[in-house]
């Protein structure tokens, strides 16, 4: 399983969003470029970067995000409000290893499929789930899609993976609930990357036993030191013990 240490950038600073609220960011006094380099130094294979300003429109973080991508030393999975083909093409040309697409896919599904064909294994679909529906516009708008039908619609696209966020669990700030992610992972051929489920090292261990979960994003738990990256990487790399099948 791949650990994706995660940075979220708002107005040039590293932040975490409290219950997804853009107006209540938790600010972390760390250098985002140096922090990205530290992920590679610890042995991470990938990192995840979100430009939060990009979720709401034009972003002042473009130069910083480009520098992080150039300097990280590992491939960067990059999200942040991509709405056009030109945006996706431009950031791949700038070195982004993968581009994460959410809202665009709900509005222009054929564009997502075309981008996945043009950039095989570089396009990741974001599926943010709240009360049984896919959310868009940075969790602000509820679509008519159920996650099951939504994911099934893109099953034939050559996606690099699907990031699944259980917003209910994130908003409640409760112990990680894997029910939604487990159910969706069982219904897609694409590797699933879990988001919002890791608050402690035990959550990493639990995710390893969920079929078709290929990775997890860890952001706030690393910055708050609730999870040690070295320990998480070692846990993710450990050989999984066999699990008996019950009939």
N, C-alpha and C positions, 0 to 999 in steps of 0.2 A: 504494500500500500504506500502511496506517495503522500508525504506531508508537504503541504503548500503553505509555508510561512507567509503571512499576509500583511500588507500595508494598505491603509486607506488614507488618501490625501485630500484634505480640504483646505483651500486657500494657502497651499504650500506647506501645510503642517500635517504631521501624523495624528490621526484621530481614530476614535471608535465612536460609533453611533449608539446611543442609549435607546434601546427598543426601536431602532430604525429611524429615529427622529433627527432630521437634518438641523433643527434649531437647538438641539441639545447635545452637541458633540463633546466627547471626552478628549481633551488635548493631552498628547504625550510629548514631553520635551526630549525628543530624540532626533538625530539627524537622519532623514529618510535614506539618503544615499549610503551613509555608513552602516545603517541598520540592514539595508539590502545586501551589502557586501558581507555582513556578519552571517547572513543566512547561508551563503555559499561557503564561508569558512567553516561553518558547523557541519557541512556535508549535505545540505539540502540539494535535491535534484532540480527542483523548480521553486519559484516563488509566485505569489499572486499579488497583483497591484490593482487597486480600484481608485479611479479619479472621481471622487464624489461630486465635485463641481460639474463634471461632465454629465452626470445623471439629470441635471436640470437645465442644461444648455451649454453655451460657450464656457470654456474653462480657462482660468489663468494658470493652470498647472502643466501646460503642454511641455514646456522646456524642462521642468523638473522631472516629469514622467519619462521623457526621452532620455535624460541623463541617468535615471535609475535603470532603465532598460539597457543602456550602453555599459553601465558600470557594475551591474549586479554580479556578473561572472557566472550566472546560471540563466536558463531560459525564463522569461517572464510571461505569465498568463495575465492579460490586461483587459480590464473592463471599465466602463464608464460612459454609458449613454451613446453608443454607436448607433447612428440612424441611417447612414448612407454607405454605398459601396466605396466611394472615394475615401471616406474616413478609415474604413477597414483596410483597404489597399495601402493607404499612406502609412498606417502604423505597422503593418507587416513589413513594409519597405524600411521603416525605421528600426526594425529589429525585434519587434514583439514576437514572442514564440507562438502565442495563441491570442485570439481575440474572443472575448466573452460577449454574447449578444442575447438580449432579453426582449425588450419592448419591440424592437424591429421585427422580430420573428412573429409576434402576434399580429402585426399590421401588414407585413410584406413577407409571408412565408416562402414565396418563390425566390425572393431575393436571398433569403438565408440559404435555401438549397443551392442556389447558383454560387454563392460565396463558398459554401462547403466544397463544391466541386472544383472551384478555382483554386482553393487553398485547402486541399485534403489534410485532415488531422491538425488543422490550425484554428478551426472554428468550434467554440464551445457554446452550448445552449444553456442559458440560465433559466431555471424554473423555480420561481418564488411562490410558495403555496401558503394561502391563508384561508381558513374556513372552507377548504375543499375547492378553492378556485386559484387559478394562476393570476398573480398580481403583476402590474406593469408600472412604468414611470417611477422607479425607485420605491416600490411598495405603496404608492399613493393611489393607484387606480385598480379596480377589480375587473378582470375580464370575464367573459362568459365561458371560458374554457376550464374544463376539469383537467387536472394534471395528467390523468391517464390517457385521455383522448389527445391531449396536446403533445405529449411525448410520442405517442404512437404515430402521429402525423409526420414526424420527422425521422421515423425509424429507418428509412431508406437513404437518408443523407449521410455522407461520410464525415460525421462529426468526430472531433477529438474526444468529446465527452459531454456530460450533462452535469451542471452544478445544481444541486437540489437544496433549497432552503425551506425548512419548516418554520414559517414566520410565527405561527402560534406559539411554538416552543420558545422562540427567541424573544418575543414580546413578553411572555409570561416570566422570562428569566428563571426558568425552572431547570431541574436536572435534565440533561439531554434526553429527548425522546426520539427513538429511532423508528417509531411505527410508520410514519409517513415515508421516510426515506427508504426503509426496508421494503415496503410495499411497492414503491415506484421502481426501485432497483431490480425487482424481480420481473418487471414487465417490459424492460427495454434491453436491447442488445448492446447499447452504448455503455461504456464505463461511467459509473456515477461518482461524482465528487461531492461529498457531504459538506454542508456549510452550517455553522451555528450550533453544532452539536458538541463541540469540545470545550469543556470548562476545566477539565483536569486530565491527568495522564490515564486514568482508568477509562475515560471515554475513547481514547485512542485504541486501547486494547479491545473494547467492545466493538468498535467499527470494523476491526480486522475480521470478525466472524460474520459480518453481513455480506451475503453473496452479492457479487457484482459491484460492491463499493470499492473503487480503485484508489481513492484518495480522500483527503479532507483538508479544508482551509482552516488555519488557526491564526487568529489575529490578536484580539484583545487578551486572550489567555496568555499569549507569549509576552505582550507588552506589560501586563500586570504581574508577570512572573508566577502565575498559577500553573503554568506548564513550562518546563525546561525543554528547549528545542533539541538539545543533544539526546535527552531521554526519550522524547517523542520519536525522533528519527530511529533510535535503537529499537524502540518498541515496534515501530512500523516495519522494520526490516527483519525482525525476529521470525524464525520459522514457525508457522502456525501449527498448533497441535490439531490432530484429527478430531472431528466432531462426529459422534454417532448419529446415524439417521434413525428417526423413530417412525414407525408405520402405524 
